[in-house]
Amino acid sequence: MIRKTAIQAAIALSIATSGAAFAETITIATVNNGDMVRMQGYTDTFTAQTGIDVEWVTLEENVLRQRVTTDITTKGGAFDIMTIGMYETPIWGSNGWLVSLDDLSAEYDAADILPAMAGGLSHDGTLFAAPFYGESSMVMYRTDLMEKAGLEMPDAPSWAFIAKAAREMTDRDNDINGICLRGKAGWGEGGAFITAMSNSFGARWFDENWDAQFDTREWSDTLNFYVNMMEDAGPAGYATNGFNENLSLFQQGKCGMWIDATVAASFVTNPNDSTVADKVGFTLAPDNGLGVRSNWLWAWALAIPAGTQKEASAKQFIEWATSKDYIELVAANEGWANVPPGARQSLYANPDYQAVPFAQKTLDSILSADPTNSTVDPSPYVGVQFAAIPEFAGIATEVSQEFSAAYAGQQTVAEALAKAQAITNDAMEAAGYR
């Protein structure tokens, strides 16, 4: 009996050692947005199903962009999966820096991905990133404060109405700002907001000859309108506020309106986190009657850098995290309002999700954004809140810093625009566009 037990112990040790040898840990870089943080809470389910461990590197949005860009351009190999978006994916895919996802399983049903998302995450018809969630932008507003101001939110508001409502909803004595908007430097933070806004004012980054357009009346109108409205009705320090800062302000009841990512709707209506959860309405992003609204198009998506030694495990995770089953898992535990939105057609065909108050407005906003025709006058680039060229991220980061300095009162709007014009034209000339 003793000998048999010793043999059994040796076999068990051998199996355990063998299992440890084949167990893998994948490293994922992601953004510190609510849906991505929520996904991390379900990672144990994935590990239990597959035996694959997951190590997370969770970063603020600007830092994430810098880290993953540096890693992939230097072939650093720090990550097996990167959280990237519609700007990086086609460029990096065309450079051969990402693994194709065209061979995902039939059960995954890649054809179910919303065409707007699949198109923005592909290059030459090849999918290089799978959307964890998709978004546009829209107006989120306090229904009680709108009523108190004696106003009624239109289904498709103008910027003139938004500015009027913002000023009338502002109550400094009670720490209520009529409107909260991004001003934080970063091409994907405040830069994304002001670019989308500028589209509706008739502005564009470049004309058809790739000449910068910041010396135009349209850009001057955009920035002056924004600054004047925020000075009158925005929070103190708005020049450093991004998505997460404005989300916190809105949840605390300190914003009458917030124009930002549609994905925020689940957070501002969650009674566990939001003090105004039962007082929120939704409508389309504003326009100026020029035929272009100020909503963007984006997806936070999961991609695999070429050269990873763990491609098979990384694909398993991507299939799990962006699947219909994952959506069902979140719905079962946290309700349909909290599932990752904007990625799959089947979600918007589901009667359970159709009952969510912001579902249809999110879909309407996504479908109305056109990356191939985002400006009033013709432009040479694809993208709503960005220009899909490799040089854009660096240029737009610098430009957004000048804009934020103007928001903070460190320089005038005219000075910021003059610097943006010079920065952009110099960079484009150096890159051979001009």
RAVENPE-V217940 format. One record per residue. RES is the residue in three letters. BURIAL is + if it has 24 or more other C-alpha atoms within 12 Angstrom, else -. Layout:
# RAVENPE-V217940
RES|BURIAL  RES|BURIAL
This chain:
# RAVENPE-V217940
MET|-  ILE|-  ARG|-  LYS|-  THR|-  ALA|-  ILE|-  GLN|-  ALA|-  ALA|-  ILE|-  ALA|-  LEU|-  SER|-  ILE|-  ALA|-  THR|-  SER|-  GLY|-  ALA|-  ALA|-  PHE|-  ALA|-  GLU|+  THR|+  ILE|+  THR|+  ILE|+  ALA|+  THR|+  VAL|+  ASN|+  ASN|+  GLY|+  ASP|+  MET|+  VAL|-  ARG|+  MET|+  GLN|+  GLY|-  TYR|+  THR|+  ASP|-  THR|-  PHE|+  THR|+  ALA|-  GLN|-  THR|-  GLY|-  ILE|+  ASP|+  VAL|+  GLU|-  TRP|+  VAL|+  THR|+  LEU|-  GLU|+  GLU|+  ASN|+  VAL|-  LEU|+  ARG|+  GLN|+  ARG|+  VAL|+  THR|+  THR|-  ASP|+  ILE|+  THR|-  THR|-  LYS|-  GLY|-  GLY|+  ALA|+  PHE|+  ASP|+  ILE|+  MET|+  THR|+  ILE|+  GLY|+  MET|+  TYR|+  GLU|+  THR|+  PRO|+  ILE|+  TRP|+  GLY|+  SER|-  ASN|-  GLY|-  TRP|+  LEU|+  VAL|+  SER|+  LEU|+  ASP|+  ASP|-  LEU|+  SER|-  ALA|-  GLU|-  TYR|+  ASP|-  ALA|+  ALA|-  ASP|+  ILE|+  LEU|+  PRO|+  ALA|+  MET|+  ALA|+  GLY|+  GLY|+  LEU|+  SER|+  HIS|+  ASP|-  GLY|-  THR|+  LEU|+  PHE|+  ALA|+  ALA|+  PRO|+  PHE|+  TYR|+  GLY|+  GLU|+  SER|+  SER|+  MET|+  VAL|+  MET|+  TYR|+  ARG|+  THR|+  ASP|-  LEU|+  MET|+  GLU|-  LYS|-  ALA|-  GLY|-  LEU|-  GLU|-  MET|+  PRO|-  ASP|-  ALA|+  PRO|+  SER|+  TRP|+  ALA|-  PHE|+  ILE|+  ALA|+  LYS|+  ALA|+  ALA|+  ARG|+  GLU|+  MET|+  THR|+  ASP|+  ARG|-  ASP|-  ASN|-  ASP|-  ILE|+  ASN|+  GLY|+  ILE|+  CYS|+  LEU|+  ARG|+  GLY|+  LYS|+  ALA|+  GLY|+  TRP|+  GLY|+  GLU|+  GLY|+  GLY|+  ALA|+  PHE|+  ILE|+  THR|+  ALA|+  MET|+  SER|+  ASN|+  SER|+  PHE|+  GLY|+  ALA|+  ARG|+  TRP|+  PHE|+  ASP|+  GLU|-  ASN|-  TRP|+  ASP|+  ALA|+  GLN|+  PHE|+  ASP|+  THR|+  ARG|-  GLU|+  TRP|+  SER|+  ASP|+  THR|+  LEU|+  ASN|+  PHE|+  TYR|+  VAL|+  ASN|-  MET|+  MET|+  GLU|+  ASP|+  ALA|+  GLY|+  PRO|+  ALA|+  GLY|+  TYR|+  ALA|+  THR|+  ASN|+  GLY|+  PHE|+  ASN|+  GLU|+  ASN|+  LEU|+  SER|+  LEU|+  PHE|+  GLN|+  GLN|+  GLY|+  LYS|+  CYS|+  GLY|+  MET|+  TRP|+  ILE|+  ASP|+  ALA|+  THR|+  VAL|+  ALA|+  ALA|+  SER|+  PHE|+  VAL|+  THR|+  ASN|+  PRO|-  ASN|-  ASP|-  SER|+  THR|-  VAL|+  ALA|+  ASP|-  LYS|+  VAL|+  GLY|+  PHE|+  THR|+  LEU|+  ALA|+  PRO|+  ASP|+  ASN|+  GLY|-  LEU|-  GLY|-  VAL|+  ARG|+  SER|+  ASN|+  TRP|+  LEU|+  TRP|+  ALA|+  TRP|+  ALA|+  LEU|+  ALA|+  ILE|+  PRO|+  ALA|+  GLY|-  THR|+  GLN|-  LYS|+  GLU|+  ALA|+  SER|+  ALA|+  LYS|+  GLN|+  PHE|+  ILE|+  GLU|+  TRP|+  ALA|+  THR|+  SER|+  LYS|+  ASP|-  TYR|+  ILE|+  GLU|+  LEU|+  VAL|+  ALA|-  ALA|-  ASN|-  GLU|+  GLY|-  TRP|+  ALA|+  ASN|+  VAL|+  PRO|+  PRO|+  GLY|+  ALA|+  ARG|+  GLN|+  SER|+  LEU|+  TYR|+  ALA|-  ASN|-  PRO|-  ASP|-  TYR|+  GLN|-  ALA|-  VAL|+  PRO|+  PHE|+  ALA|+  GLN|+  LYS|+  THR|+  LEU|+  ASP|+  SER|+  ILE|+  LEU|+  SER|+  ALA|+  ASP|+  PRO|+  THR|-  ASN|+  SER|+  THR|+  VAL|+  ASP|+  PRO|-  SER|+  PRO|+  TYR|+  VAL|+  GLY|+  VAL|+  GLN|+  PHE|+  ALA|+  ALA|+  ILE|+  PRO|+  GLU|+  PHE|+  ALA|+  GLY|+  ILE|+  ALA|+  THR|+  GLU|+  VAL|+  SER|+  GLN|+  GLU|+  PHE|+  SER|+  ALA|+  ALA|+  TYR|+  ALA|+  GLY|-  GLN|-  GLN|-  THR|-  VAL|+  ALA|+  GLU|+  ALA|+  LEU|+  ALA|+  LYS|+  ALA|+  GLN|+  ALA|-  ILE|+  THR|+  ASN|+  ASP|-  ALA|+  MET|+  GLU|-  ALA|-  ALA|-  GLY|-  TYR|-  ARG|-
